[in-house]
């Protein structure tokens, strides 16, 4: 079964986290590697996104080897 927009909603990230993690990816564009920050709440992640120019615009939930874009699911598209 193919889920519409699944490539944008769910992506493999490796690892086998047993506890979900809220992540925000940052792309420095200064020769540094991309990295992510981990947050305890979506509110904290959203505040970080507003404050960091090169942060992705939506937090992801990482769990059991996948990252899930919950905001895209909520909107019904990516």
C-alpha positions in Angstrom: 0.0 0.0 0.0 1.4 3.4 -1.0 0.6 6.3 1.3 0.2 9.6 -0.5 3.2 11.9 0.2 4.8 9.2 2.3 8.3 10.2 1.1 7.8 13.6 2.7 5.9 12.3 5.8 8.1 9.4 6.8 11.8 8.8 6.2 14.3 6.3 7.5 16.8 7.8 9.9 18.6 4.8 11.3 18.8 3.8 14.9 16.2 2.0 17.0 14.9 4.6 19.5 12.5 3.0 21.9 11.3 6.4 23.1 10.2 9.0 20.6 12.3 12.1 20.1 11.3 15.5 18.9 14.0 16.8 16.5 14.6 19.9 14.5 17.2 19.7 11.7 19.6 22.6 11.1 21.5 23.2 7.8 24.3 25.6 8.6 25.4 26.2 4.9 28.8 27.2 6.2 30.7 24.0 5.4 29.6 22.5 8.7 27.6 19.2 8.7 23.8 19.3 9.1 22.7 18.4 12.6 19.6 18.1 14.7 18.6 19.4 18.1 16.4 17.3 20.4 13.5 18.9 22.4 11.2 17.8 25.3 8.2 19.6 23.7 6.8 20.8 20.4 6.7 24.3 22.0 10.4 24.3 22.6 11.0 23.0 19.1 8.8 25.8 17.6 10.6 28.5 19.6 14.0 27.1 18.3 12.7 27.2 14.7 11.7 30.8 15.0 15.1 31.8 16.5 17.4 29.8 14.2 17.4 30.9 10.5 18.8 27.7 9.0 16.5 25.4 11.0 13.9 23.3 9.1 10.4 24.8 9.4 8.9 21.8 11.2 9.9 19.5 14.0 10.0 15.7 13.3 9.3 12.8 15.6 12.0 10.1 15.5 11.0 6.6 16.6 12.2 3.1 15.8 14.4 4.1 12.9 12.1 6.6 11.2 11.4 10.4 11.3 7.8 11.4 11.0 6.7 14.8 9.8 3.6 15.3 11.9 2.7 18.7 10.6 2.4 17.4 7.1 0.2 14.6 8.3 -2.0 17.1 10.1 -2.3 19.3 6.9 -2.9 16.2 4.7 0.1 17.0 2.5 3.8 17.8 2.7 
